[in-house]
Amino acid sequence: MDKRVQFDFEIYFTNGGSIKGQDFRLDIAGDAITDKELASYIVADLQLLMVGETKIFNKKIIEETHKRKPVNTTTEKDILIDLSHTIENGLVTYKGLPAPIICDYLSRENSKNIYEEGTSFQIGKIEMVTNTGTYLDCPFHRFENGKDLSEVGLESFTDLDGIVISIPFSETLSITEEHLKNYELRDRAVLIHTGWDRHWNTENYYEHHPSLTKVAAEYLRDSGVKLVGIDSHNIDNTTGKSRPVHTTLLGAEILIVEHLCNLYLLPQDGFTFSAIPPKFKGVGTFPVRAMAKIKNTK
């Protein structure tokens, strides 16, 4: 039997006034709907503006044949995919660099001596190098006079048109310009999916990892890309002292995001990519919450 929700509501407007409804019934797609989801649906369905507080009362789910298209709170939303690793105390991202120390500056227990009874807070303290977790590199990371994080505009790492290029590490560890041809690259965030993130937080992650060649970096630069990301330990081959990919891309103000994950969840294109760092002066690298947004067309 189809499910419907029956409820009363009150909606108050920020510019004054209110409306109320009793014994409203709506079709729902599943077996339940939250008050928040229900309120949002009513506001959108009635095309209300200047809405402030909303209240749902006497809500109950009943079995009754659907009269219209059911309320589905998920199908019309964009899909967000998290492409970042979790940072935790003691995590080693880059072998040879110290792991972060994450602890309390003010613990909840100690905060009870400061605030009224029943109120507590936690203030954390983090000590870490900036190359921790999934992070973004900007020109200052490689060049003394390059732009630091405070000087790079939001348009450089927010809602970029993205493309995933899959080059499995089982097939090659050296990504050349030939792997990058026959794709639409200009003005895009190019995400290199190698599958190396399966080794994250293991000894295998740090050695013999997939990386780009200097010529591949030059090809991306000349193709006019905006950002290059990879799900590997480093976008450069780290067996020697040279870092030509960082030099080529950051020298052209093309941002780099390393240590991505979950790229297998993305389509080849049809999504936007964001990797937003804090606005630090004098810093060229910092962790980001990298994510893709896929437009839901259902």
Secondary structure, DSSP 8 states (H G I E B T S, - for coil): --EEEEEEEEEEETTS-EEEEEEEEEEESSS---HHHHHHHHHHHTT--SEEEEEEEEEEEEE----SS-B-SSTTS-EEEE------TT--SSTTS---EEEEEE-HHHHTTTS-TT----EEEEE--SS-SSEEE-GGGT-TTS--TTTS-GGGTSSEEEEEEE--TTT-SEE-GGGGTTS--TTSEEEEE-SGGGGTTSGGGGSS--EE-HHHHHHHHHTT-SEEEESSS-SS--SSS--HHHHHHHHTT-EEEES---GGGS-SSSEEEE------TT-SEEE---EEEE----
